[in-house]
Amino acid sequence: MAQPPFLLDVLQIEPGSGDTLTISRDSTDGAMSFVDAVLTSGVLLPSLVGLRNVTGVFLVGRAGDGAPYTTIQSALDEVSTSSSVTAPSLVLVLPGVYTENLTIQKDGVYVVGLGGVKVSNSGASDTVEISAAIATTPQDVMLRGLTITNDEDTQSCVRIIGADSFATADVDVDTAPLATSDTVTINGTDLTGTAGPRTSGSDDFSVSGTTTDTIAAELVDAINDTANSFATLVEAESSLNVVTLTAVTAGSAGNSITLAVSTTPAAGMVASAANLSGGGASGSLVGDGIVLIEDCVLVSTGSGGYQVNADTSGHIRVRGGTFRDSASNSISQASNCAAFRLHGVEWANDIELAYDTTSDRPDDTTCEYDLVGVGRMDEVSVNLSGAGTLSVRSCPEMTGLSQTGDQTLDVRHSSVGALTLNETVTASLRGSERTTVTVAGGTPTLQEPFIVGSETFTVSGSQTVTLEVTQPDASYTVLLENPDTASVLAVTNKTTTTFDIEAVPDLSGDVGYTIMRNI
């Protein structure tokens, strides 16, 4: 038989124990609150459910799933700035479609889909951006078990921005108080002096401070006020009477932010330069550990879009998953990265890889690019200058491979389609096959175990064979097929570019040859 409700505000357990043991209702969100001799500050019932109470674990689900976060970005925003590879943060995402653009700017962040998780871009933006913030740098990041899509032209499923130096400039406050007509102009927008307190959202600041330090602090508050016009441009801090402006976006883009001051009389404030400066990517620590994209489906359907687009970053590995169903002109790109590896990706489109020692490079200045066990690729285009290697392993299908620069190409147990070499590339094919080979310019070299061809004799005793691509040396063997047993054939004058076939007596017919090299 149902009992009538027992109504009370607080239930106290064993009041004679001397300890406070209570069950009550939290006044803020209405959750049940438990207090005992150990948890003297209390714990709420939702914190006791599932993974909610595990430090460093953030559970994301659709509305109604009961997860603490209904967007992935809201969970990422809650990750501590102290997160690192030794104290990582795990964002677990329940099944569903999440239409949002993600920005990962903290270290030691691992985003894991728990089956059937799709993340799609919202508007003309990259779906996932991994980049540095002023106070944090993502050195170790993992994305696992996610379908990440982007339907915008030239945008990326995953964008990794290596720039981690932020442009800065100073404003010295040398007079107090200032005049109401005085201005600080940041990228063309005025912050104007006003008498008395400033008004949030009005792009003004109080000039009434009696010391230069006070006015400098007021400028900082006005610039950092998100209701004003500068939040997407700069952040400000002050030391005594000096205000330092720092670009919100890392890299050279911050160097274009203009800065000017105007005071009456002159010199009430002084800007250190007409532009912020110092932004760049040299020595970047973004991805200095590893950025791992594992078992993910990356689908870029916009024209000229990217599955992965990385620049001036550390170590990037894409392992497993597929790029299938992307637009035919979509690309995966890495430029000036310490390492970029596609490993076991089932389907890829065009790949573009570049490295140039005259441009900004990350903290790790080595360069290792690897394509390993990629099931299918379209065109692979590579330009390595000053450093770097491209290694291709166990890739059974490729439309074409072209490499320029002054570095090496090492292909093993792969089919590269049409091969194009340029400048002084040193290429080696081992246990591999190609269709055509083209020298686009320069003096590249190519070594491969077998080269098969033929030379036509027309009542002649000597023919010169010119090789399609210069050999690294003349240490190769030539086997000949003689169409006329009455003639004796010999190979003479071997060089890296030619060799002669001699026939005695003169011969008419096609002489087949096989060039063999032990590599």
C-alpha positions in Angstrom: 0.0 0.0 0.0 1.4 3.4 -1.0 2.4 5.6 1.9 1.7 9.3 2.1 4.7 11.6 1.3 7.1 12.4 4.1 7.8 16.1 3.8 10.8 17.8 5.2 13.5 20.4 4.1 16.6 18.4 5.3 17.0 14.8 6.3 19.7 14.5 9.0 21.2 11.0 9.6 22.2 9.9 13.1 22.2 13.3 14.7 23.8 12.0 17.8 27.1 11.0 16.0 28.5 14.5 16.2 29.0 14.6 12.4 26.9 16.5 9.9 25.2 13.8 7.8 22.4 15.3 5.7 20.4 14.9 2.5 19.0 18.1 1.1 18.2 20.1 -2.1 20.8 22.3 -3.6 19.4 25.9 -3.7 21.2 26.7 -7.1 20.1 23.9 -9.5 17.7 21.8 -7.4 19.9 18.7 -7.4 20.1 16.4 -4.4 23.0 17.3 -2.1 24.8 14.9 0.2 27.0 15.9 3.1 28.9 13.5 5.4 32.0 13.4 7.6 34.3 12.9 4.6 32.6 15.2 2.0 32.0 18.0 4.4 31.4 20.5 1.6 28.9 18.2 0.0 28.4 16.5 -3.4 25.5 16.7 -5.8 23.8 13.7 -7.2 24.6 14.5 -10.8 28.3 14.5 -9.9 28.0 10.9 -8.7 26.6 9.6 -12.1 28.8 7.9 -14.6 31.9 9.7 -15.7 30.8 13.1 -14.5 32.9 12.9 -11.3 36.2 11.8 -13.0 38.7 14.6 -13.1 39.7 15.5 -16.6 36.9 13.6 -18.3 34.2 15.6 -20.2 31.1 13.8 -21.5 29.3 15.3 -24.5 25.9 14.2 -25.7 22.8 15.4 -27.5 20.1 17.4 -25.6 18.2 14.9 -23.5 21.1 12.4 -23.3 21.9 13.5 -19.7 25.5 14.4 -20.5 26.9 17.6 -18.9 27.7 19.1 -22.3 25.6 19.3 -25.4 28.3 20.7 -27.7 31.9 19.5 -28.1 33.2 23.1 -28.0 31.6 23.8 -24.6 33.5 20.8 -23.2 36.8 21.9 -24.9 36.3 25.3 -23.3 36.2 23.7 -19.9 39.5 21.9 -20.3 42.1 23.4 -17.9 44.9 25.5 -19.3 47.2 23.1 -17.3 46.1 20.1 -19.4 49.2 18.3 -20.8 50.3 14.9 -22.1 51.1 14.0 -18.5 47.8 15.3 -17.2 45.5 14.9 -20.2 41.9 15.8 -20.8 39.5 13.3 -22.4 36.4 14.5 -24.2 34.1 11.6 -24.8 31.4 12.2 -27.4 28.2 10.2 -27.5 26.6 9.3 -30.8 25.0 12.1 -32.8 25.5 14.8 -35.3 27.2 17.9 -34.0 27.1 20.9 -36.3 29.8 23.2 -34.9 33.3 24.5 -35.6 35.8 23.2 -33.0 38.9 25.1 -31.9 41.4 23.1 -29.9 44.0 25.4 -28.3 45.0 23.4 -25.2 47.6 20.7 -24.7 46.9 17.0 -23.9 43.4 17.0 -25.4 41.9 13.7 -26.7 38.5 13.8 -28.4 37.1 10.3 -28.8 33.8 9.4 -30.5 31.8 6.6 -28.9 30.3 5.3 -32.1 28.4 7.2 -34.7 29.7 10.7 -34.0 29.6 13.2 -36.9 31.0 16.7 -36.7 30.1 19.0 -39.5 31.1 22.6 -40.1 28.9 25.5 -39.3 29.3 28.1 -42.1 32.4 29.0 -44.1 35.0 27.8 -41.6 37.3 24.9 -40.9 35.5 22.1 -39.0 38.3 21.5 -36.5 41.1 24.0 -36.0 44.2 23.1 -33.9 46.1 26.3 -33.1 48.0 28.1 -30.4 46.4 30.7 -28.0 48.2 33.4 -26.2 48.5 31.3 -23.0 48.4 27.7 -24.3 49.9 25.6 -27.1 48.5 22.3 -28.2 51.5 20.0 -28.5 49.7 16.7 -28.1 46.2 16.2 -29.5 44.2 13.2 -30.6 41.0 12.8 -32.6 39.6 9.3 -32.7 36.6 7.6 -34.1 35.0 10.7 -35.6 33.4 11.5 -38.9 34.5 15.1 -39.7 32.9 16.8 -42.7 33.2 20.1 -44.4 31.1 21.3 -47.4 32.7 24.7 -47.9 35.1 25.6 -50.8 38.8 25.8 -49.7 38.0 25.0 -46.1 39.4 22.0 -44.1 38.0 19.1 -42.1 41.1 19.5 -39.9 43.3 22.6 -40.0 46.6 22.6 -38.0 48.0 26.1 -37.8 51.6 26.1 -36.6 52.0 29.8 -35.9 52.5 30.3 -32.2 54.3 33.7 -31.9 51.9 36.7 -31.3 52.5 40.2 -32.6 52.7 42.9 -30.0 53.1 46.7 -29.6 53.0 49.1 -26.7 51.2 52.3 -25.8 53.0 54.5 -23.2 50.7 56.7 -21.1 52.8 59.8 -20.3 50.2 62.3 -19.1 47.3 62.2 -16.6 44.6 63.1 -16.9 44.1 63.0 -20.7 41.6 65.0 -22.8 38.3 63.7 -24.0 39.3 64.0 -27.6 42.3 61.7 -27.1 42.2 58.4 -29.0 43.9 55.0 -29.3 43.2 53.6 -32.8 43.6 49.9 -33.3 43.3 48.6 -36.8 41.3 51.7 -37.9 38.8 51.7 -34.9 39.0 54.5 -32.4 38.9 54.0 -28.6 38.0 57.6 -27.6 38.5 59.3 -24.3 35.5 60.3 -22.2 35.0 62.2 -19.0 33.9 60.1 -16.0 33.2 56.4 -16.2 33.3 54.7 -19.6 30.3 52.9 -21.2 30.7 49.3 -22.1 30.1 48.7 -25.8 30.8 52.4 -26.7 34.5 52.0 -27.6 35.5 54.7 -25.1 37.7 54.9 -22.0 37.9 57.2 -19.0 40.5 59.9 -19.2 39.8 61.1 -15.7 42.5 59.1 -13.9 44.9 61.2 -11.9 48.0 59.0 -12.6 49.4 57.5 -15.8 49.2 54.0 -14.2 45.5 54.4 -13.6 44.8 55.5 -17.1 46.9 52.6 -18.5 44.8 50.1 -16.4 41.6 51.8 -17.7 42.8 51.4 -21.3 43.4 47.7 -20.6 39.8 47.2 -19.2 38.3 49.0 -22.2 40.3 47.1 -24.8 39.5 43.7 -23.1 35.8 44.5 -22.7 34.2 42.0 -25.1 31.3 44.4 -25.7 33.8 46.8 -27.4 35.3 46.3 -30.9 38.7 44.8 -30.1 38.1 41.3 -28.7 38.8 39.6 -32.0 41.9 41.7 -32.6 44.0 42.1 -29.5 44.3 41.5 -25.8 45.8 44.1 -23.5 47.7 44.1 -20.2 49.6 46.9 -18.4 52.7 47.3 -16.3 52.7 50.7 -14.6 52.0 53.2 -17.4 52.8 50.9 -20.3 49.9 49.1 -22.1 51.0 46.0 -24.2 48.7 44.9 -27.0 49.0 41.3 -28.2 47.3 40.0 -31.3 44.7 37.4 -30.6 45.7 35.4 -33.7 49.2 33.9 -33.8 51.4 34.4 -36.8 52.2 37.0 -39.4 48.5 38.1 -39.6 48.9 40.0 -36.4 51.7 42.1 -37.9 49.2 43.8 -40.1 47.2 45.2 -37.2 47.8 49.0 -37.2 48.2 51.2 -34.1 48.0 55.0 -33.6 47.4 57.5 -30.8 46.3 61.1 -30.8 46.4 63.4 -27.8 45.9 67.1 -27.2 48.4 68.4 -26.3 50.7 66.0 -28.2 52.7 63.2 -26.6 50.1 62.4 -23.9 50.4 58.9 -25.2 53.0 57.4 -27.4 52.7 54.2 -29.6 55.8 52.1 -30.0 55.2 51.4 -33.7 52.6 51.9 -36.4 52.0 48.2 -36.5 52.1 45.3 -34.2 55.1 43.1 -34.9 56.7 39.8 -33.9 54.1 37.4 -35.1 55.3 34.2 -36.9 55.7 30.5 -36.9 59.5 30.0 -36.5 60.2 27.6 -33.7 56.6 26.6 -33.3 55.7 24.1 -30.7 52.2 23.2 -32.1 52.2 19.5 -32.5 55.7 19.2 -31.0 54.5 15.9 -29.4 52.0 14.5 -31.9 48.7 15.4 -33.5 47.1 12.0 -34.0 44.0 11.6 -36.2 43.0 7.9 -35.8 40.2 5.9 -37.3 38.4 9.0 -38.5 36.4 9.6 -41.7 37.4 13.0 -43.2 35.0 14.1 -46.0 35.7 17.4 -47.8 33.0 18.1 -50.4 33.6 21.8 -51.2 35.7 22.6 -54.2 39.4 22.7 -53.4 38.8 21.8 -49.8 41.1 19.9 -47.5 40.9 16.7 -45.4 44.0 17.8 -43.5 45.7 21.1 -43.9 48.8 21.6 -41.8 51.6 24.2 -41.8 54.7 24.8 -39.8 53.7 22.2 -37.2 55.4 19.3 -35.5 54.4 15.7 -35.9 51.2 14.8 -37.6 49.9 11.3 -38.1 46.7 10.1 -39.8 46.2 6.5 -39.0 43.4 4.4 -40.4 40.1 5.8 -41.5 39.3 7.1 -45.0 38.8 10.2 -47.1 36.3 8.5 -49.4 33.3 10.5 -50.7 35.3 13.7 -50.8 35.3 16.0 -53.8 37.6 14.9 -56.6 39.7 18.0 -56.3 40.1 17.9 -52.5 43.6 17.8 -51.0 45.5 16.8 -48.0 48.4 19.2 -47.5 51.4 19.5 -45.2 53.9 22.4 -45.5 57.0 22.8 -43.4 56.1 20.2 -40.9 58.5 18.1 -38.9 56.6 14.9 -39.8 53.5 14.0 -41.8 52.4 10.4 -42.1 49.4 8.8 -43.7 49.3 5.3 -42.4 46.7 2.7 -43.4 44.2 5.3 -44.8 41.8 3.4 -47.0 41.2 6.1 -49.6 42.8 9.4 -50.3 42.6 12.0 -53.0 45.4 14.5 -54.0 48.3 14.9 -51.6 50.5 18.0 -51.5 53.7 18.0 -49.4 56.3 20.8 -49.2 59.3 21.9 -47.1 61.6 24.8 -47.6 64.4 25.7 -45.2 64.3 29.3 -46.2 60.8 29.6 -44.7 59.6 29.5 -41.0 60.1 26.0 -39.5 58.8 24.5 -36.3 60.9 23.7 -33.2 61.8 20.3 -34.6 63.6 21.2 -37.9 63.7 17.7 -39.3 61.3 16.7 -42.0 60.0 13.2 -42.6 57.0 12.7 -44.9 55.6 9.1 -45.2 52.8 7.5 -47.1 52.4 4.0 -45.8 49.8 1.4 -46.7 47.5 4.0 -48.2 45.0 2.0 -50.3 44.4 4.5 -53.1 45.7 8.0 -54.0 45.3 10.4 -56.9 48.1 12.8 -57.6 50.9 13.2 -55.1 52.9 16.4 -55.5 56.0 17.1 -53.5 58.5 20.0 -53.2 61.4 19.5 -50.7 64.1 22.1 -50.7 67.0 22.1 -48.2 65.8 19.2 -46.1 63.2 16.5 -46.0 62.5 13.0 -47.4 59.5 11.4 -48.9 59.0 7.7 -48.2 56.3 5.7 -49.9 55.6 2.1 -48.6 53.1 -0.5 -49.7 50.8 1.9 -51.6 49.2 -0.2 -54.4 47.4 2.5 -56.4 48.5 6.1 -57.3 47.6 8.1 -60.4 50.9 9.9 -60.4 53.8 11.1 -58.3 55.8 14.2 -58.9 58.7 15.6 -56.9 60.8 18.6 -57.2 63.6 20.2 -55.1 66.9 18.8 -54.0 65.9 15.9 -51.6 65.3 12.2 -51.8 62.4 10.0 -52.9 62.3 6.4 -51.6 59.5 4.2 -53.0 59.2 0.6 -51.9 56.6 -2.1 -52.8 54.3 0.5 -54.4 52.7 1.5 -57.7 53.2 5.2 -58.4 51.7 5.6 -61.8 53.2 8.4 -63.9 56.5 9.6 -62.3 57.7 13.1 -62.8 61.1 14.3 -61.4 62.6 17.8 -61.4 65.6 19.8 -60.2 68.1 17.5 -58.3 65.8 15.0 -56.8 67.4 11.6 -56.0 64.8 8.9 -56.5 64.8 5.2 -55.8 62.2 2.6 -56.7 62.6 -0.8 -55.0 60.1 -3.6 -55.7 57.9 -1.0 -57.2 56.3 -0.1 -60.6 55.6 3.0 -62.6 54.1 3.7 -65.9 56.0 6.6 -67.6 58.8 8.7 -66.2 59.3 12.4 -67.1 62.2 14.8 -66.4 60.4 18.1 -66.0 63.7 20.0 -65.7 67.0 20.0 -63.9 69.2 16.9 -63.4 67.3 14.4 -61.2 68.5 10.8 -60.8 66.5 7.6 -60.7 67.6 4.2 -59.7 65.3 1.1 -60.0 66.1 -2.6 -60.2 65.0 -3.1 -63.9 64.7 -0.9 -66.9 63.6 -2.6 -70.1 63.9 -1.2 -73.6 65.0 -1.8 -77.2 67.3 -0.2 -79.8 66.9 -0.5 -83.6 70.0 -1.4 -85.7 69.9 -0.7 -89.5 72.9 -2.3 -91.0 75.0 -0.7 -88.3 77.7 -1.8 -85.9 77.0 0.6 -83.0 74.0 2.3 -81.4 73.9 4.7 -78.4 71.2 4.3 -75.8 70.2 7.4 -74.0 68.5 6.8 -70.6 65.2 8.4 -69.8 66.6 9.7 -66.4 70.2 10.1 -65.3 71.5 7.2 -63.2 73.2 7.9 -59.9 76.3 6.1 -61.2 77.4 3.7 -63.9 77.3 0.7 -61.6 74.6 -1.1 -63.5 74.5 -4.3 -65.7 73.0 -4.4 -69.2 71.6 -7.7 -70.6 71.1 -7.9 -74.3 68.7 -9.9 -76.5 70.4 -10.6 -79.9 68.0 -10.9 -82.9 70.8 -12.4 -85.1 73.0 -15.2 -83.8 75.6 -14.4 -86.5 76.4 -11.1 -84.7 78.3 -10.7 -81.4 76.9 -8.0 -79.1 78.7 -6.0 -76.4 78.0 -3.1 -74.1 80.6 -0.3 -74.0 81.1 3.3 -72.7 78.6 3.1 -69.9 77.9 6.5 -68.2 75.1 7.8 -66.0 73.2 9.0 -69.1 74.1 6.6 -72.0 75.7 3.4 -73.0 76.7 1.9 -76.4 75.7 -1.4 -77.9 78.3 -2.7 -80.3 77.6 -5.4 -83.0 80.1 -7.4 -85.0 79.4 -7.8 -87.9 76.9 -5.0 -88.6 73.4 -5.8 -87.6 69.8 -5.1 -88.7 67.0 -5.6 -86.2 65.8 -4.7 -82.7 68.1 -5.4 -79.8 66.3 -5.7 -76.5 68.1 -4.6 -73.4 67.4 -4.9 -69.7 69.3 -2.6 -67.3 69.8 -4.2 -63.8 70.9 -2.6 -60.6 71.4 -4.0 -57.2 69.6 -1.6 -54.8 
